[in-house]
Amino acid sequence: MQNQITKLFGIQYPIIQGGMIWASGWRLASAVSNAGGLGVIGAGSMYPEVLIEHIKKCKQATKKPFAVNIPMLYPDIDKLMDIIISEDVKIVFTSAGNPKTWTSFLKEKGITVVHVVSSIKFALKAQEAGVDAIVAEGFEAGGHNGRDETTTLVLIPAVKEKINVPLIAAGGIATGKQMLAVMVLGADGVQVGSRFVASEEASSHQSFKDEVVKAKEGSTHLTLKELAPVRLLKNKFYQDVQEAYLQGASIEDLKKVLGRARAKKGMFEGDLDEGELEIGQVSAIIHEIKPAAEIIKELVEDFEKSKSDFKNL
């Protein structure tokens, strides 16, 4: 399975674990890396001192490559970037911001930089900024999402036509069949998020994991587009948001409904009523919590079997 992505990161399989807030700590990242993928620490839910701890523990738990995901809207991003340099992190995924802001700084330090986008427009901006690869994430994905609601099936070939750096597909990928599908469409690898939330090593609360495997088709919805579009499981908090819309809520009203630390309350602390439960549409076909290594193994085996079946069509 060696290709541009495996060579770029120095990994066995072109499978990247999403850097999800409240789920992607050192345990998950190191487990994925040890199994042949690229584990990613999600810095978006970490104070600087917490990020340092997770990087150090990840280094102790794996000798294989791993990455850190940094949302560029983070208030202490300067501190996070200083940590990336001081802790000698080799691969950084940036998201939720302008790639021009930090790409050249990171690359001057010899760091491999990948940026997450939801459209052709932002893919071109990332390429222009000098990133080493691009993650194109479709509308199906969990958490914060693009405003255009472009599905992965459309986004991947559309972006592939316009860029010349390696392309990683994200959004709606939890099986080897789905992995093969997006690679046929032009992706060089996949970023898998929701499937790894339902892993034993994910740092998210057990109650949230249990809700993920209970999810059905239609259990998630993209909402709060006026603030920052986010795909959520439908719970009491989600219903409160919908009620606010029905009452003609302004942006300020929506901010009040959202409040603070909703994602931590739901995904990390396990408050299934008042918390924000971010997960993708693909949760509808995730039925079991498993070790990360087993998830990687199943992805690879299903990919290879599906590729063989595809040749026989």
Secondary structure as the mmCIF struct_conf table of DSSP 4:
data_model
#
loop_
_struct_conf.conf_type_id
_struct_conf.id
_struct_conf.beg_label_comp_id
_struct_conf.beg_label_asym_id
_struct_conf.beg_label_seq_id
_struct_conf.end_label_comp_id
_struct_conf.end_label_asym_id
_struct_conf.end_label_seq_id
BEND BEND1 ASN A 3 ASN A 3
HELX_RH_AL_P HELX_RH_AL_P1 GLN A 4 PHE A 9
TURN_TY1_P TURN_TY1_P1 GLY A 10 GLY A 10
BEND BEND2 GLN A 12 PRO A 14
STRN STRN1 ILE A 15 GLN A 17
TURN_TY1_P TURN_TY1_P2 ILE A 21 ALA A 23
HELX_RH_AL_P HELX_RH_AL_P2 TRP A 26 ASN A 34
TURN_TY1_P TURN_TY1_P3 ALA A 35 GLY A 36
BEND BEND3 GLY A 37 GLY A 37
STRN STRN2 LEU A 38 LEU A 38
STRN STRN3 GLY A 39 GLY A 42
HELX_RH_3T_P HELX_RH_3T_P1 ALA A 43 SER A 45
HELX_RH_AL_P HELX_RH_AL_P3 PRO A 48 ALA A 61
BEND BEND4 LYS A 63 LYS A 64
STRN STRN4 PHE A 66 PRO A 71
TURN_TY1_P TURN_TY1_P4 MET A 72 LEU A 73
TURN_TY1_P TURN_TY1_P5 PRO A 75 ASP A 76
HELX_RH_AL_P HELX_RH_AL_P4 ILE A 77 SER A 86
TURN_TY1_P TURN_TY1_P6 GLU A 87 ASP A 88
STRN STRN5 ILE A 91 SER A 95
BEND BEND5 ALA A 96 GLY A 97
HELX_RH_3T_P HELX_RH_3T_P2 PRO A 99 THR A 101
TURN_TY1_P TURN_TY1_P7 TRP A 102 TRP A 102
HELX_RH_AL_P HELX_RH_AL_P5 THR A 103 GLU A 108
TURN_TY1_P TURN_TY1_P8 LYS A 109 GLY A 110
STRN STRN6 THR A 112 VAL A 117
BEND BEND6 SER A 118 SER A 119
HELX_RH_AL_P HELX_RH_AL_P6 ILE A 120 ALA A 129
TURN_TY1_P TURN_TY1_P9 GLY A 130 GLY A 130
BEND BEND7 ASP A 132 ASP A 132
STRN STRN7 ALA A 133 GLU A 137
TURN_TY1_P TURN_TY1_P10 PHE A 139 GLU A 140
BEND BEND8 GLY A 142 GLY A 142
STRN STRN8 GLY A 143 HIS A 144
BEND BEND9 ARG A 147 ASP A 148
HELX_RH_AL_P HELX_RH_AL_P7 THR A 152 LYS A 160
TURN_TY1_P TURN_TY1_P11 GLU A 161 LYS A 162
BEND BEND10 VAL A 165 VAL A 165
STRN STRN9 LEU A 167 ALA A 170
BEND BEND11 GLY A 171 GLY A 172
BEND BEND12 THR A 175 THR A 175
HELX_RH_AL_P HELX_RH_AL_P8 GLY A 176 VAL A 184
TURN_TY1_P TURN_TY1_P12 LEU A 185 GLY A 186
BEND BEND13 ASP A 188 ASP A 188
STRN STRN10 GLY A 189 VAL A 192
HELX_RH_AL_P HELX_RH_AL_P9 SER A 194 VAL A 197
TURN_TY1_P TURN_TY1_P13 ALA A 198 ALA A 198
STRN STRN11 SER A 199 SER A 199
TURN_TY1_P TURN_TY1_P14 GLU A 200 GLU A 201
BEND BEND14 SER A 204 SER A 204
HELX_RH_AL_P HELX_RH_AL_P10 GLN A 206 LYS A 214
TURN_TY1_P TURN_TY1_P15 GLU A 217 GLY A 218
STRN STRN12 THR A 220 THR A 223
TURN_TY1_P TURN_TY1_P16 LYS A 225 LEU A 227
STRN STRN13 VAL A 230 LEU A 233
BEND BEND15 ASN A 235 ASN A 235
HELX_RH_AL_P HELX_RH_AL_P11 LYS A 236 LEU A 246
TURN_TY1_P TURN_TY1_P17 GLN A 247 GLY A 248
HELX_RH_AL_P HELX_RH_AL_P12 ILE A 251 LEU A 258
BEND BEND16 ARG A 260 ALA A 261
HELX_RH_AL_P HELX_RH_AL_P13 ARG A 262 ALA A 263
HELX_RH_PI_P HELX_RH_PI_P1 LYS A 264 PHE A 268
TURN_TY1_P TURN_TY1_P18 GLU A 269 GLU A 269
TURN_TY1_P TURN_TY1_P19 LEU A 272 GLU A 274
BEND BEND17 GLY A 275 GLY A 275
STRN STRN14 GLU A 278 GLU A 278
HELX_RH_3T_P HELX_RH_3T_P3 GLN A 281 ILE A 285
STRN STRN15 LYS A 290 LYS A 290
HELX_RH_AL_P HELX_RH_AL_P14 ALA A 292 LYS A 311
TURN_TY1_P TURN_TY1_P20 ASN A 312 ASN A 312
#
